[in-house]
Amino acid sequence: MSRSRAKRTFSLADAAFQTKHVECRKDPGIIDELPGACKNIDRIMAHPRDLVKPVHTFTQVMCAKG
């Protein structure tokens, strides 16, 4: 979802819940980076299936904001 929609949709309680096992800030500045605000990568990658062939999958381990 867009950053502005994420900010309207999620609260600080959502941030605390979605990042409970993550070492990060828990303030309004991270609302638009919550896992729930991210698009589903499988749906995104399904669109260009005839143009590209995924050869590797990465797993996010860090998000730096600021």
C-alpha positions, 0 to 999 in steps of 0.5 A, a space after each residue: 500500500 502507499 505510505 500515506 495509506 499505511 499511515 492512515 491504516 496502522 497505529 502504534 499498537 499495530 507497529 508494536 505487534 508487527 515488530 514485536 520480535 524485531 529490534 527497531 524504533 516503535 514510533 510513528 516514523 516507522 508506520 509506513 515501513 510495517 510488514 503489513 504495508 508491504 505488497 505481496 512479492 509473489 503477486 508483484 513477480 507474477 505480472 512480468 512472468 513472461 518477461 523475466 525468470 527469477 533465479 534467486 529469492 532474497 530475504 529481507 534482514 534489515 530496513 534502514 530508515 532515517 
